[in-house]
């Protein structure tokens, strides 16, 4: 089977949320979602999953509509920051002068997820289990999973047997492809496809 991960499009920058930050897409993000939907509509898929978080749901809804499919929700591919009170794009975290946010960025860059995420110990196995469950549930099919940068990192790092869980920066609305066989062989086919996003990153 073929499993295609898509990172959600750009969401609204959110700080000091009243509860967990779960922002919708920006106007630019909606354009990114449309671009990746049009790109993927040239292919055939059987199922589209999305994380329950708003930015993934909005991106997934756009893609599913372009494919003529319903959108299914998969809790196992929710991001590690689902309980965080802020959402700040990684590119902003790199440049911030705020010492707390700088510390947050350094922890991510150094693969110290446990320093910034309360459920880091359960996040990684949750993502790996969800990935394997999706693969096992759809033999011979082509499946899309709209999720998050951290989820894609953990899933691909597990398949590649890397020591680091956070090893690259998936672009907004980027595409990442995995092939899974019934025999248990997993192959990472591509990482960070972005040609469909010219002028939108």
Secondary structure as UniProt FT lines:
FT   STRAND          2..7
FT   HELIX           27..40
FT   TURN            41..42
FT   STRAND          47..50
FT   HELIX           54..67
FT   STRAND          71..73
FT   HELIX           75..77
FT   TURN            80..83
FT   HELIX           90..95
FT   HELIX           99..109
FT   TURN            110..111
FT   HELIX           113..115
FT   TURN            118..119
FT   HELIX           120..137
FT   TURN            139..140
FT   STRAND          142..147
FT   HELIX           149..160
FT   TURN            172..173
FT   STRAND          175..180
FT   TURN            182..183
FT   STRAND          186..193
FT   HELIX           195..197
FT   TURN            198..199
//
